[in-house]
Amino acid sequence: MPTRRAIIAGSLATPALAQAWPSQPIRLIVPFAAGGATDIFARMIAERLSTSLPGRAVVENRPGAGGAIGAQQAARAAPDGYTLLVVTSSHTIGETLMPNRGYVLARDLRGVAAFNASALAITAHPALPFQDLAGLRAHAQRNPGALSYGTTGNGTVNHLVGELLRAQAGIDWVHVPYRAGAEARNDLIAGRLPLMIDPVTNAAELVRDNRARAIAVTTVSRSAALPETRSIAEQGIAGFDVGILIGMVAPAAMPDALVARLNGAVRAALPELAASWRAQGAEPLSLDAEAWSALLAADAARWAEVIQRANIRLE
């Protein structure tokens, strides 16, 4: 939620301010290394902003501390529309899991525009004797503590999905954190790891080659990347809807006029990007700035509950 300072600044903004902006390059901070999904999505947006706005939008990678280093820089930047930040579910999780991160998302930054939500998939080694979520749950009940699932690390959204399923579906399984997704996938293929919770695009590649079996996707609707795989909600866990959120925020005091202009420019680009993103398992999110802020706040609240209930700590 914007601070009082942001509201006052926004009320003082004039249409002339928005029309004069931008007169210099817009810096879009990606707080992760180049080449990952967040970086790729951000560069696609930056390219289209450079076309639709008078100025040029450039991506600046500032990785470190789970996205906190780049977020700190953006939170301390001038609220003039020239410094923006790409946030993901790592940041909403970090609101609880990283108490010393140096900023507060809802206090120091304000929502500008959503990009998309990427589904995750539960995959299993093909030799396992179940095909769906009901079978997985029954197998886990017959073999308490025997099933394990791999993710790309402790405290990731993949891990928290597993804990959310433990609570909502009663699945008794053990989390195995890996340093890299490729390592976990190799163990899944080899049968050393029974299950994995993975971004749907990575999972789809293994499923197409019959190296893994798709059990479910985490978003409420099916993913275009795995169209034959039912969602968790379809399989009896009503309302289950988890995607990796990606979008844009700005320093909290950025004027409303600039927020509105950027929001409109991003939303105008989404139809052109939709087919490509859906093929990668990401559903475009066309939201106004207030709805995007509310979604970030709701995501942070959900993960706070999961983290506290499961007593998750970063090592």
Order of alpha helices (4+ residues) and beta strands (2+ residues): alpha-alpha-beta-alpha-beta-alpha-beta-alpha-alpha-beta-alpha-beta-alpha-beta-alpha-beta-alpha-beta-beta-alpha-beta-alpha
